[in-house]
Amino acid sequence: MASIGSDDGKCAGSISGLARDTDGDDWDRSINQSLGTGPHCEMSDGGHHARWPHEGGYGPNVASLRKAPGGSGRIPTITPERLARGWSGPDGSKIRPMADGEAERWLKLLETAGVERDDTLLAAVGDGPLGWLLSLGLSGGRAAMRRRFLETVSVRTEEAAVHALVGLSIPLIVQDRAGRLVGALHAVSLPPKLVANAADRGIPLEVMLAALTAVVKIRAVAVDERARGRGIGSALLTRCLQLYFQLGFLLAYGQFRVGSGLETFYTRHGFDVLDEGTVLSFHDRLGLPFSVTAEPGERIFACASSS
């Protein structure tokens, strides 16, 4: 969410112009074709740069990544009602989507994990429920989620683009038995700055739209210092991965600072932790012409869906 509506609306505006010449049925066909073919483009999650076209590969490919543990056969399917109600968490806590009035506390928790404060999110909350497209996908299926996304951005306004991107974002919280918010997670589809930059460089429409519903970024997992060591962060991450992978997203990734000690946490949850400076390529598995490079002093963690 940090990049939604930034750069004087360039990111949202570029995304809102993607669907100008594509209807819902064409989009579904184009996405299915694009997931498996296409040249390569390098993009930096920090510097937001791209090259198109590009031959060859970059670093470890997604096909070689570890699979997320716990397939759909072991974990009950999430329904829209279950997502709204949430789940029981460690020590009598509750894991659920962020509710109205909780954004300020949620943002403060994320700041403890090194996420810069972005008041754009607070403003976006008033534009519609966060995760509304994800909820639609749970009730109507992935194809319905894709079509509604396309219908929303086809209006070609910045407001519509923000509304659509908010719909693919999920802010989860953990509330302890005393009612205090002690955990927070934020996940977004492929950061819109990457997609907007790709649009400027001529990457095809269907490829960019496919990316938005194939890749999810874990921006941060944060737990109040007084509540650490209880499995709260693990519970948040598990539910997040279950939600996005059930909806057909194929890859989850994120970044953390070198020296934070998070290597063990993410490895334990089925992620590969790449060496500092290593580039993550989405090309070989997904056919998407994107690679992600961590900022200096950061490492990327990533895993693929088990389905």
C-alpha positions in Angstrom: 0.0 0.0 0.0 2.9 2.3 0.5 3.0 3.1 -3.2 -0.7 3.5 -3.9 -1.5 7.0 -5.0 2.1 8.2 -4.7 4.2 9.9 -7.3 1.4 12.4 -8.0 -1.0 9.6 -8.9 1.3 8.1 -11.6 1.1 4.6 -10.2 -2.6 4.4 -9.8 -3.2 6.3 -13.0 -1.0 3.9 -15.0 -2.9 0.9 -13.6 -6.2 2.4 -14.3 -5.3 2.7 -18.0 -4.3 -0.9 -18.4 -7.7 -2.3 -19.3 -8.7 0.1 -22.0 -8.9 -2.4 -24.8 -9.5 -5.6 -23.0 -12.8 -7.1 -21.9 -13.3 -9.7 -19.1 -13.3 -12.8 -21.3 -10.3 -11.6 -23.3 -8.5 -10.9 -20.1 -9.0 -14.4 -18.7 -7.7 -15.9 -22.0 -4.7 -13.5 -22.1 -3.7 -14.2 -18.5 -3.8 -17.9 -19.0 -1.6 -17.5 -22.0 0.8 -15.2 -20.3 1.4 -17.4 -17.3 4.0 -19.5 -19.0 5.4 -17.4 -21.8 7.1 -14.1 -22.3 10.5 -12.4 -22.3 12.2 -11.1 -19.2 12.3 -7.7 -17.6 14.2 -6.7 -14.5 12.5 -4.6 -11.9 13.6 -3.4 -8.5 11.2 -3.3 -5.6 13.2 -0.5 -4.2 14.3 1.5 -7.2 11.3 0.6 -9.4 13.3 0.2 -12.6 12.6 -2.1 -15.6 14.1 -3.3 -18.8 12.0 -4.7 -21.6 12.7 -7.0 -23.4 15.4 -8.9 -21.7 16.9 -12.3 -22.7 18.1 -14.8 -20.1 17.5 -15.2 -16.4 18.4 -13.7 -13.1 19.4 -15.6 -10.0 17.3 -18.4 -8.5 14.0 -18.9 -10.3 10.6 -19.4 -8.8 10.4 -23.0 -9.9 13.2 -23.9 -7.6 11.6 -22.3 -4.5 10.3 -24.3 -1.6 6.6 -24.9 -1.5 4.5 -23.4 1.3 3.6 -26.1 3.9 0.1 -27.2 4.5 -2.0 -27.7 1.3 -5.7 -27.2 1.0 -6.3 -30.9 2.0 -5.0 -30.2 5.5 -6.5 -26.8 6.2 -10.3 -26.0 5.9 -11.2 -23.7 3.0 -11.6 -20.1 3.9 -15.1 -18.7 3.2 -16.0 -15.0 3.2 -17.8 -15.5 6.5 -14.7 -17.1 8.0 -12.5 -14.3 6.8 -14.8 -11.8 8.4 -15.1 -13.6 11.7 -11.4 -14.5 11.9 -9.7 -17.4 13.6 -8.7 -18.4 17.1 -5.1 -17.5 17.7 -2.4 -18.3 20.4 -3.2 -17.8 24.0 -6.9 -16.9 23.5 -6.2 -14.3 20.9 -8.2 -13.6 17.7 -6.8 -13.2 14.2 -8.9 -11.2 11.9 -8.9 -8.4 9.3 -8.4 -4.9 10.6 -11.7 -3.2 11.5 -12.7 0.5 11.3 -10.9 2.6 13.8 -7.9 0.3 14.1 -5.8 1.6 11.3 -3.7 3.9 13.5 -2.7 1.2 15.9 -2.1 -1.2 13.0 0.2 1.3 11.3 2.1 1.8 14.5 2.7 -1.9 14.9 4.0 -2.1 11.3 6.4 0.8 12.0 8.0 -1.4 14.7 8.9 -3.8 11.8 10.6 -1.1 9.8 7.6 -0.1 7.5 7.5 3.6 6.9 4.3 5.2 7.8 2.0 6.0 4.9 -1.1 8.0 5.5 -2.4 7.0 2.1 -3.7 3.8 3.7 -5.7 5.8 6.2 -7.3 7.8 3.4 -7.9 4.6 1.3 -9.8 2.9 4.1 -12.7 5.4 3.5 -12.8 4.5 -0.2 -14.1 0.9 0.5 -13.3 -2.2 2.5 -9.7 -3.4 2.4 -9.6 -6.9 0.8 -13.0 -6.6 -0.9 -11.8 -8.2 -4.1 -10.3 -11.1 -2.1 -13.6 -11.6 -0.4 -15.3 -11.7 -3.8 -12.8 -14.3 -4.9 -13.7 -16.5 -1.9 -17.4 -16.4 -2.7 -17.3 -16.3 -6.5 -14.0 -17.8 -7.5 -10.8 -16.5 -8.9 -12.3 -15.7 -12.3 -14.9 -13.5 -10.7 -12.2 -11.6 -8.7 -10.2 -11.0 -11.9 -13.2 -9.8 -13.9 -14.3 -7.4 -11.1 -10.8 -6.0 -10.9 -10.8 -5.4 -14.6 -14.2 -3.8 -14.5 -13.1 -1.5 -11.7 -9.8 -0.3 -13.3 -11.5 0.1 -16.7 -13.1 3.3 -15.4 -9.6 4.7 -15.8 -9.5 7.1 -12.9 -7.0 7.2 -10.1 -9.8 6.7 -7.5 -11.0 3.5 -9.3 -7.4 2.2 -9.4 -6.8 2.8 -5.7 -10.1 1.1 -4.9 -9.1 -2.0 -6.9 -5.6 -2.2 -5.4 -7.1 -1.8 -1.9 -9.4 -4.7 -2.8 -6.3 -7.0 -3.3 -4.7 -5.9 0.0 -5.3 -7.6 3.3 -4.4 -6.0 6.7 -4.6 -8.6 9.4 -4.4 -8.0 13.1 -4.2 -10.1 16.3 -6.3 -9.0 19.3 -5.4 -10.6 22.6 -8.0 -11.7 25.1 -7.8 -8.3 26.8 -8.8 -6.6 23.6 -5.4 -5.1 22.8 -4.0 -5.2 19.3 -0.7 -7.1 19.6 0.0 -8.3 16.0 -0.2 -6.9 12.5 0.4 -8.1 9.0 0.1 -6.3 5.7 0.1 -8.1 2.3 -0.4 -6.5 -1.1 -0.5 -7.8 -4.7 2.6 -7.0 -6.7 3.5 -3.4 -5.7 1.8 -1.0 -8.1 5.0 1.0 -8.7 6.5 -2.0 -10.4 3.5 -2.5 -12.6 3.2 1.2 -13.4 6.9 1.4 -14.3 6.4 -1.7 -16.5 3.5 0.0 -18.3 5.8 3.0 -19.1 8.3 0.6 -20.6 5.9 -1.2 -22.9 5.3 -4.5 -21.1 2.1 -6.0 -22.5 -1.2 -5.4 -20.8 -2.1 -9.0 -20.1 1.3 -9.7 -18.5 0.9 -6.9 -16.0 -2.7 -7.8 -15.1 -1.6 -11.4 -14.6 1.1 -10.3 -12.3 -1.3 -8.4 -10.0 -3.3 -11.6 -9.3 -0.4 -14.1 -9.3 2.1 -12.5 -6.9 1.6 -11.3 -3.3 4.1 -9.3 -1.3 4.3 -9.7 2.5 5.1 -6.1 3.4 5.6 -6.8 7.1 4.7 -9.0 10.0 4.8 -7.2 13.4 4.2 -8.3 16.9 4.1 -6.2 20.0 7.3 -6.7 22.0 5.3 -7.8 25.1 3.5 -10.5 23.1 6.5 -12.1 21.3 7.4 -15.7 21.7 3.7 -16.9 21.6 3.4 -17.8 17.9 1.5 -14.8 16.9 3.7 -13.9 14.0 3.5 -17.5 12.8 -0.3 -17.6 13.0 -0.6 -14.3 11.0 1.7 -15.5 8.2 0.0 -18.9 8.0 -3.4 -17.4 7.5 -2.2 -14.9 5.0 -0.6 -17.6 2.8 -3.7 -19.7 3.1 -5.9 -16.9 1.9 -3.8 -15.8 -1.1 -2.9 -19.3 -2.3 -6.5 -20.5 -2.0 -7.3 -17.6 -4.4 -4.8 -18.8 -7.0 -1.9 -16.6 -6.2 1.3 -18.5 -7.1 4.1 -16.8 -5.2 4.6 -15.0 -2.0 7.7 -12.9 -1.2 9.0 -10.1 0.9 12.2 -8.5 2.3 13.8 -8.0 5.7 16.8 -6.2 6.9 20.1 -8.0 7.2 20.9 -8.6 10.8 17.3 -8.7 12.0 17.5 -12.4 12.7 14.4 -13.2 10.7 16.1 -15.8 8.5 15.1 -18.7 10.9 11.5 -17.4 11.2 10.8 -17.4 7.4 12.8 -20.6 6.7 10.7 -22.4 9.4 7.6 -21.3 7.5 8.6 -22.8 4.2 10.3 -19.8 2.6 13.7 -19.7 0.8 15.8 -16.8 2.1 18.1 -15.6 -0.6 21.5 -14.2 -0.1 21.9 -10.4 0.1 22.0 -8.9 -3.4 20.4 -12.0 -5.0 17.7 -11.3 -7.6 14.4 -13.2 -7.5 13.1 -14.1 -11.0 9.5 -14.8 -11.7 10.1 -15.7 -15.3 10.8 -19.4 -15.4 7.8 -20.6 -13.3 5.2 -17.9 -14.0 6.2 -16.7 -17.4 6.0 -13.1 -16.0 8.7 -10.7 -17.1 9.6 -9.5 -13.6 12.5 -9.8 -11.3 12.7 -8.4 -7.8 15.9 -7.0 -6.3 16.2 -6.2 -2.6 17.4 -2.8 -1.4 21.0 -2.7 -0.2 21.2 -4.3 3.3 18.0 -6.4 2.7 17.4 -10.1 1.9 14.4 -11.5 0.0 12.3 -14.4 1.2 10.0 -16.3 -1.1 7.9 -19.4 -1.5 5.6 -20.9 -4.1 2.1 -22.2 -3.7 1.9 -25.9 -3.0 -1.1 -26.4 -5.3 
